[in-house]
Amino acid sequence: MKEISGRIAVVTGGGSGMGRELVRLLVAEGCHVAMCDVSMTGMAETRRQCEAAGLPQGLRATSHLADMSNDADVMRFRDEAADQHATDRIHLLFNNAGIGGGGSMVANSRDEWERTFNICWGGVYLGTRAFLPLLQAADEGHIVNTSSMNGFWASVGPDAPHTAYSAAKFAVRGFTEALITDLRLNAPHIKVSVIMPGHIGTGFRTNSLKVQTGNESDELDARQIAQARARLTSMGKDASALSDEEIRAMLAERARRFQTDAPTTAAEAARIILDGVKADRWRILVGSDAQLMDRMVRDDPEHVYEQEFFDRFAAAAGWHPGR
């Protein structure tokens, strides 16, 4: 799909990060967009930025409140999007919504683990199920599923468990690769791509904590502090030695560094993704760190979870402790 002007795209997680930048880029290229998020405030900011850049006359950009792990929400989102865009078809589906958390099967709660897994994997599955009939009704379509470099490397380093997110991203990768044959046989006018980003500079850490706890405030509440303590415990650290204020300061600094120290910005990531879709690439690596890890995993699969392997990767990629 080399020309997207006048097409209709659906973007999940459009209220921040890569989702926001995808919406902005699509709108700038004349594509109608229906975005969803759990934050109306975030989507309002995305729309404000689109309008500030110059929303083309007649272009429709709609916002829909939806939790992509909830089937009823997803179906309502689909029906609202079809109604507000006066259409029975879409051309692009970006299954992008995701959060972190639930790193440990042992130290983290089942609720936190499943919240992460059900958004990162369930949102892709439910989104594809819901919007597939609208893609089938179009003359051509493209499904774009956001996995991660954690879809081929289930870790962020040997000192931090990363199970829920990694399991979900492996599932997204496998699902997308399986769809290549499925769609070729049953809906050949629909293409599919899996996105494998590395460390992208976004507010992912802060937003994930907000979604996990249902607290949209920038002020951390007791539940968020408790989740942070559980995360530190899962990493073998003595969280009891830290005050609540010390934890707040630590989280704020890590969130800042996650956004500012990333090798790839969200805007750069969105451009790489859209260019890859236009080029009909089914596998799109985003960021020099993702490309490096992909090569290293293929070269030395038996040692990818060892300290020495991570040290070599971190030195070459510019990753640092506490990212």
LODO-746035 format. One record per residue (C-alpha): y negated, x, z; residue number from 0. Coordinates in Angstrom, 1 decimal, decimal comma. Last residue first. Layout:
N
+--------+--------+--------+-----+
|     yy |     xx |     zz | num |
+--------+--------+--------+-----+
|      Y |      X |      Z | NUM |
...
+--------+--------+--------+-----+
This chain:
323
+--------+--------+--------+-----+
|     yy |     xx |     zz | num |
+--------+--------+--------+-----+
|   -2,1 |   17,1 |   31,9 | 322 |
|   -1,2 |   18,4 |   35,3 | 321 |
|    0,0 |   21,8 |   34,1 | 320 |
|   -1,5 |   22,9 |   30,8 | 319 |
|   -0,7 |   22,3 |   27,1 | 318 |
|   -2,2 |   24,7 |   24,6 | 317 |
|    0,5 |   24,1 |   22,0 | 316 |
|    1,9 |   27,6 |   21,8 | 315 |
|    1,8 |   28,3 |   25,5 | 314 |
|    3,1 |   24,8 |   26,3 | 313 |
|    6,0 |   25,2 |   23,9 | 312 |
|    7,1 |   28,5 |   25,2 | 311 |
|    6,8 |   27,4 |   28,8 | 310 |
|    8,7 |   24,2 |   27,9 | 309 |
|   11,6 |   26,2 |   26,5 | 308 |
|   11,7 |   28,5 |   29,5 | 307 |
|   11,7 |   25,6 |   31,9 | 306 |
|   14,8 |   23,9 |   30,3 | 305 |
|   14,8 |   20,5 |   28,9 | 304 |
|   14,8 |   21,5 |   25,2 | 303 |
|   17,6 |   24,0 |   25,7 | 302 |
|   20,5 |   22,6 |   23,7 | 301 |
|   18,3 |   21,3 |   20,8 | 300 |
|   17,0 |   24,8 |   19,8 | 299 |
|   15,7 |   24,8 |   16,2 | 298 |
|   15,4 |   21,0 |   15,8 | 297 |
|   13,7 |   20,6 |   19,1 | 296 |
|   11,3 |   23,5 |   18,3 | 295 |
|   10,3 |   22,0 |   14,9 | 294 |
|    9,6 |   18,6 |   16,3 | 293 |
|    7,8 |   20,1 |   19,2 | 292 |
|    5,4 |   22,0 |   16,9 | 291 |
|    4,7 |   18,9 |   14,8 | 290 |
|    4,0 |   16,8 |   17,9 | 289 |
|    1,7 |   19,6 |   19,3 | 288 |
|   -0,2 |   19,8 |   16,0 | 287 |
|   -1,1 |   16,2 |   16,1 | 286 |
|    0,3 |   13,0 |   14,7 | 285 |
|    3,8 |   13,0 |   13,0 | 284 |
|    4,3 |   10,2 |   10,5 | 283 |
|    7,8 |    9,3 |    9,4 | 282 |
|    8,2 |    6,5 |    6,8 | 281 |
|    5,5 |    7,9 |    4,5 | 280 |
|    4,2 |    5,4 |    2,0 | 279 |
|    1,1 |    7,5 |    1,2 | 278 |
|   -1,1 |    4,6 |    2,3 | 277 |
|    0,8 |    4,5 |    5,5 | 276 |
|    0,4 |    8,2 |    6,1 | 275 |
|   -3,4 |    8,0 |    5,4 | 274 |
|   -3,6 |    5,1 |    7,9 | 273 |
|   -1,8 |    7,1 |   10,6 | 272 |
|   -3,7 |   10,4 |   10,0 | 271 |
|   -7,0 |    8,4 |   10,2 | 270 |
|   -6,0 |    6,7 |   13,4 | 269 |
|   -5,0 |   10,0 |   15,0 | 268 |
|   -8,3 |   11,6 |   14,1 | 267 |
|  -10,1 |    8,6 |   15,8 | 266 |
|   -7,9 |    8,9 |   18,8 | 265 |
|   -8,8 |   12,5 |   19,2 | 264 |
|   -6,2 |   15,3 |   18,7 | 263 |
|   -5,7 |   18,5 |   20,6 | 262 |
|   -6,2 |   16,7 |   23,9 | 261 |
|   -8,3 |   18,4 |   26,5 | 260 |
|  -11,0 |   15,7 |   26,8 | 259 |
|   -8,9 |   12,6 |   27,3 | 258 |
|   -6,1 |   13,9 |   29,4 | 257 |
|   -8,6 |   16,1 |   31,3 | 256 |
|  -10,6 |   13,1 |   32,4 | 255 |
|   -7,5 |   11,1 |   33,4 | 254 |
|   -6,2 |   14,1 |   35,4 | 253 |
|   -9,6 |   14,5 |   37,1 | 252 |
|   -9,7 |   10,8 |   38,0 | 251 |
|   -6,2 |   10,9 |   39,3 | 250 |
|   -6,8 |   13,9 |   41,5 | 249 |
|  -10,0 |   12,4 |   42,9 | 248 |
|   -8,3 |    9,1 |   43,8 | 247 |
|   -5,4 |   11,0 |   45,3 | 246 |
|   -7,8 |   13,1 |   47,5 | 245 |
|   -9,5 |    9,9 |   48,5 | 244 |
|   -6,2 |    8,3 |   49,6 | 243 |
|   -5,4 |   11,3 |   51,7 | 242 |
|   -2,8 |   13,9 |   50,6 | 241 |
|   -0,2 |   15,4 |   52,9 | 240 |
|    2,0 |   12,3 |   52,5 | 239 |
|    2,3 |   13,0 |   48,8 | 238 |
|    4,6 |   16,0 |   49,4 | 237 |
|    5,5 |   16,9 |   45,8 | 236 |
|    8,9 |   16,8 |   44,2 | 235 |
|    7,8 |   15,3 |   41,0 | 234 |
|    9,2 |   11,9 |   42,0 | 233 |
|    7,1 |   12,1 |   45,2 | 232 |
|    4,0 |   12,6 |   43,1 | 231 |
|    4,8 |    9,5 |   41,1 | 230 |
|    5,5 |    7,5 |   44,2 | 229 |
|    2,1 |    8,6 |   45,7 | 228 |
|    0,4 |    7,4 |   42,5 | 227 |
|    2,2 |    4,1 |   42,7 | 226 |
|    1,0 |    3,7 |   46,3 | 225 |
|   -2,6 |    4,5 |   45,3 | 224 |
|   -2,4 |    1,9 |   42,6 | 223 |
|   -1,1 |   -0,7 |   45,0 | 222 |
|   -3,9 |    0,1 |   47,5 | 221 |
|   -6,7 |   -0,4 |   44,9 | 220 |
|   -8,3 |    2,1 |   42,6 | 219 |
|  -11,9 |    1,3 |   41,6 | 218 |
|  -12,2 |    1,2 |   37,8 | 217 |
|  -11,4 |   -2,5 |   38,1 | 216 |
|   -8,9 |   -4,1 |   35,7 | 215 |
|   -6,3 |   -4,5 |   38,5 | 214 |
|   -3,0 |   -6,0 |   37,2 | 213 |
|   -1,0 |   -3,2 |   38,8 | 212 |
|    0,9 |   -1,8 |   35,8 | 211 |
|   -1,9 |   -2,8 |   33,4 | 210 |
|   -4,5 |   -1,0 |   35,3 | 209 |
|   -2,4 |    2,1 |   35,8 | 208 |
|   -1,7 |    2,2 |   32,1 | 207 |
|   -5,4 |    1,9 |   31,3 | 206 |
|   -6,3 |    4,9 |   33,5 | 205 |
|   -3,6 |    7,2 |   32,0 | 204 |
|   -4,1 |    6,1 |   28,4 | 203 |
|   -7,9 |    6,6 |   28,4 | 202 |
|   -7,5 |    8,4 |   25,1 | 201 |
|   -7,2 |   11,9 |   23,7 | 200 |
|   -3,9 |   12,0 |   21,9 | 199 |
|   -1,1 |   14,2 |   23,2 | 198 |
|    1,6 |   14,0 |   20,5 | 197 |
|    1,9 |   11,1 |   18,2 | 196 |
|    5,2 |   10,0 |   16,5 | 195 |
|    4,4 |    7,0 |   14,3 | 194 |
|    7,4 |    5,2 |   12,7 | 193 |
|    6,8 |    3,7 |    9,3 | 192 |
|    8,1 |    0,6 |    7,5 | 191 |
|    7,9 |   -0,9 |    4,0 | 190 |
|    8,1 |   -4,6 |    3,1 | 189 |
|    8,6 |   -5,5 |   -0,6 | 188 |
|   12,3 |   -4,7 |   -0,3 | 187 |
|   13,0 |   -7,6 |    2,1 | 186 |
|   16,8 |   -7,9 |    2,6 | 185 |
|   18,4 |   -4,7 |    1,3 | 184 |
|   15,4 |   -2,3 |    1,6 | 183 |
|   14,3 |   -4,1 |    4,7 | 182 |
|   17,6 |   -3,4 |    6,5 | 181 |
|   17,8 |    0,2 |    5,2 | 180 |
|   14,4 |    1,3 |    6,5 | 179 |
|   14,8 |   -1,0 |    9,5 | 178 |
|   17,3 |    1,3 |   11,1 | 177 |
|   14,7 |    4,1 |   11,1 | 176 |
|   12,3 |    1,8 |   12,8 | 175 |
|   14,7 |    0,6 |   15,5 | 174 |
|   15,8 |    4,2 |   16,2 | 173 |
|   12,2 |    5,3 |   16,7 | 172 |
|   11,3 |    2,4 |   18,8 | 171 |
|   14,3 |    2,9 |   21,0 | 170 |
|   13,5 |    6,6 |   21,5 | 169 |
|   10,0 |    5,5 |   22,5 | 168 |
|   11,4 |    3,0 |   25,0 | 167 |
|   13,7 |    5,6 |   26,6 | 166 |
|   10,9 |    8,1 |   26,7 | 165 |
|    8,5 |    5,7 |   28,4 | 164 |
|   11,0 |    4,6 |   31,0 | 163 |
|   12,5 |    8,0 |   31,7 | 162 |
|    9,7 |   10,5 |   32,2 | 161 |
|   10,6 |   12,6 |   35,3 | 160 |
|    8,1 |   15,4 |   36,0 | 159 |
|    8,8 |   19,1 |   36,8 | 158 |
|   10,8 |   20,0 |   33,7 | 157 |
|    8,0 |   19,0 |   31,3 | 156 |
|    6,6 |   15,9 |   29,6 | 155 |
|   10,1 |   14,8 |   28,7 | 154 |
|   12,4 |   12,8 |   26,4 | 153 |
|   11,8 |   14,9 |   23,3 | 152 |
|   12,5 |   13,0 |   20,0 | 151 |
|   10,9 |    9,7 |   20,8 | 150 |
|    8,8 |   11,4 |   23,4 | 149 |
|    6,9 |   12,8 |   20,3 | 148 |
|    5,8 |    9,2 |   20,3 | 147 |
|    6,8 |    5,8 |   19,0 | 146 |
|    4,1 |    3,6 |   17,4 | 145 |
|    5,6 |    1,2 |   14,8 | 144 |
|    3,9 |    0,5 |   11,5 | 143 |
|    5,3 |   -2,5 |    9,5 | 142 |
|    4,1 |   -2,6 |    5,9 | 141 |
|    3,8 |   -5,6 |    3,6 | 140 |
|    3,8 |   -6,5 |   -0,1 | 139 |
|    3,4 |   -9,8 |   -2,0 | 138 |
|    3,0 |  -11,6 |    1,4 | 137 |
|    5,4 |  -14,4 |    2,6 | 136 |
|    7,9 |  -11,8 |    4,0 | 135 |
|    5,1 |  -10,3 |    6,1 | 134 |
|    4,3 |  -13,7 |    7,6 | 133 |
|    8,0 |  -14,3 |    8,3 | 132 |
|    8,2 |  -10,9 |   10,0 | 131 |
|    5,2 |  -11,6 |   12,4 | 130 |
|    7,2 |  -12,9 |   15,4 | 129 |
|   10,3 |  -10,7 |   15,1 | 128 |
|    8,2 |   -7,6 |   14,5 | 127 |
|    5,9 |   -8,3 |   17,5 | 126 |
|    8,9 |   -9,1 |   19,7 | 125 |
|   10,6 |   -5,8 |   18,9 | 124 |
|    7,5 |   -3,6 |   19,1 | 123 |
|    6,4 |   -5,3 |   22,3 | 122 |
|    9,9 |   -5,0 |   23,8 | 121 |
|    9,9 |   -1,2 |   23,4 | 120 |
|    6,6 |    0,0 |   24,9 | 119 |
|    5,8 |   -3,3 |   26,7 | 118 |
|    9,3 |   -3,9 |   28,1 | 117 |
|    9,9 |   -0,3 |   28,9 | 116 |
|    6,7 |    0,1 |   30,9 | 115 |
|    7,0 |   -3,1 |   32,8 | 114 |
|   10,7 |   -2,4 |   33,3 | 113 |
|   10,0 |    0,9 |   35,2 | 112 |
|    7,2 |   -0,6 |   37,2 | 111 |
|    9,3 |   -3,6 |   38,3 | 110 |
|   12,3 |   -1,5 |   39,0 | 109 |
|   10,3 |    0,6 |   41,4 | 108 |
|    9,7 |    4,3 |   41,0 | 107 |
|   11,5 |    7,1 |   42,9 | 106 |
|   15,0 |    6,9 |   41,5 | 105 |
|   14,8 |    5,7 |   37,9 | 104 |
|   11,7 |    7,9 |   37,6 | 103 |
|    8,8 |    7,8 |   35,2 | 102 |
|    8,1 |    4,1 |   35,6 | 101 |
|    4,6 |    4,6 |   34,2 | 100 |
|    2,9 |    4,8 |   30,8 |  99 |
|    1,6 |    2,0 |   28,6 |  98 |
|    2,0 |    0,8 |   25,0 |  97 |
|    0,5 |   -1,5 |   22,3 |  96 |
|    0,8 |   -0,1 |   18,8 |  95 |
|    2,9 |   -2,4 |   16,7 |  94 |
|    0,6 |   -2,2 |   13,7 |  93 |
|    1,6 |   -5,0 |   11,3 |  92 |
|    0,1 |   -4,8 |    7,8 |  91 |
|    0,2 |   -7,4 |    5,0 |  90 |
|   -0,2 |  -10,8 |    6,7 |  89 |
|    0,9 |  -14,2 |    5,5 |  88 |
|    0,5 |  -18,0 |    6,2 |  87 |
|   -3,3 |  -17,8 |    6,3 |  86 |
|   -6,4 |  -19,5 |    7,7 |  85 |
|   -7,5 |  -16,3 |    9,5 |  84 |
|   -8,1 |  -18,2 |   12,7 |  83 |
|   -4,9 |  -20,3 |   12,3 |  82 |
|   -2,6 |  -17,4 |   11,4 |  81 |
|   -4,0 |  -15,3 |   14,2 |  80 |
|   -3,7 |  -18,1 |   16,7 |  79 |
|   -0,1 |  -18,7 |   15,7 |  78 |
|    0,9 |  -15,1 |   15,9 |  77 |
|   -0,9 |  -14,7 |   19,3 |  76 |
|    0,9 |  -17,8 |   20,6 |  75 |
|    4,2 |  -16,3 |   19,5 |  74 |
|    3,4 |  -13,0 |   21,3 |  73 |
|    2,3 |  -14,7 |   24,5 |  72 |
|    5,4 |  -16,8 |   24,6 |  71 |
|    7,6 |  -13,7 |   24,1 |  70 |
|    6,0 |  -11,8 |   26,9 |  69 |
|    6,2 |   -8,0 |   26,6 |  68 |
|    3,2 |   -8,0 |   24,1 |  67 |
|    0,9 |   -9,4 |   26,8 |  66 |
|   -1,7 |  -11,4 |   24,8 |  65 |
|   -5,4 |  -12,2 |   24,7 |  64 |
|   -6,4 |  -12,5 |   21,0 |  63 |
|   -9,4 |  -11,0 |   19,3 |  62 |
|  -10,4 |  -11,8 |   15,6 |  61 |
|  -12,0 |   -9,6 |   12,9 |  60 |
|  -12,7 |  -11,6 |    9,8 |  59 |
|  -14,7 |  -10,0 |    7,0 |  58 |
|  -17,2 |  -12,3 |    5,3 |  57 |
|  -20,0 |   -9,8 |    5,4 |  56 |
|  -18,8 |   -6,3 |    6,2 |  55 |
|  -19,1 |   -5,4 |    9,9 |  54 |
|  -21,6 |   -2,6 |   10,1 |  53 |
|  -21,0 |    0,4 |   12,4 |  52 |
|  -22,5 |   -1,5 |   15,3 |  51 |
|  -20,4 |   -4,5 |   14,4 |  50 |
|  -17,2 |   -2,5 |   14,6 |  49 |
|  -18,3 |   -0,9 |   17,9 |  48 |
|  -19,0 |   -4,3 |   19,4 |  47 |
|  -15,6 |   -5,5 |   18,2 |  46 |
|  -13,9 |   -2,7 |   20,0 |  45 |
|  -16,0 |   -3,3 |   23,1 |  44 |
|  -15,1 |   -7,0 |   23,1 |  43 |
|  -11,5 |   -6,0 |   22,7 |  42 |
|  -11,7 |   -3,9 |   25,9 |  41 |
|  -13,3 |   -6,6 |   27,9 |  40 |
|  -10,7 |   -9,1 |   26,7 |  39 |
|   -8,1 |   -6,9 |   28,2 |  38 |
|   -4,4 |   -7,7 |   27,7 |  37 |
|   -4,7 |   -6,8 |   24,1 |  36 |
|   -4,5 |   -8,4 |   20,7 |  35 |
|   -6,1 |   -7,7 |   17,3 |  34 |
|   -6,3 |   -9,8 |   14,2 |  33 |
|   -7,9 |   -7,7 |   11,4 |  32 |
|   -9,3 |   -8,4 |    7,9 |  31 |
|   -9,4 |   -5,1 |    5,9 |  30 |
|  -12,6 |   -3,9 |    4,3 |  29 |
|  -12,2 |   -0,2 |    4,7 |  28 |
|  -14,5 |   -0,1 |    7,7 |  27 |
|  -12,5 |   -3,0 |    9,2 |  26 |
|   -9,3 |   -0,9 |    9,0 |  25 |
|  -10,9 |    2,1 |   10,5 |  24 |
|  -12,4 |    0,2 |   13,4 |  23 |
|   -9,2 |   -1,6 |   14,1 |  22 |
|   -7,2 |    1,7 |   13,9 |  21 |
|   -9,7 |    3,3 |   16,3 |  20 |
|   -9,3 |    0,5 |   18,8 |  19 |
|   -5,5 |    0,7 |   18,6 |  18 |
|   -5,6 |    4,5 |   19,0 |  17 |
|   -7,4 |    4,2 |   22,3 |  16 |
|   -8,7 |    0,9 |   23,6 |  15 |
|   -8,8 |   -2,9 |   23,1 |  14 |
|   -6,6 |   -3,1 |   20,0 |  13 |
|   -3,3 |   -2,9 |   21,8 |  12 |
|   -1,6 |   -4,7 |   19,0 |  11 |
|   -3,0 |   -4,6 |   15,5 |  10 |
|   -2,4 |   -7,2 |   12,9 |   9 |
|   -3,7 |   -6,5 |    9,4 |   8 |
|   -4,9 |   -8,8 |    6,6 |   7 |
|   -5,7 |   -7,5 |    3,1 |   6 |
|   -9,1 |   -7,7 |    1,4 |   5 |
|   -9,5 |   -4,0 |    1,2 |   4 |
|   -6,1 |   -2,3 |    2,0 |   3 |
|   -5,5 |   -0,5 |   -1,3 |   2 |
|   -2,8 |    2,2 |   -1,3 |   1 |
|    0,0 |    0,0 |    0,0 |   0 |
+--------+--------+--------+-----+
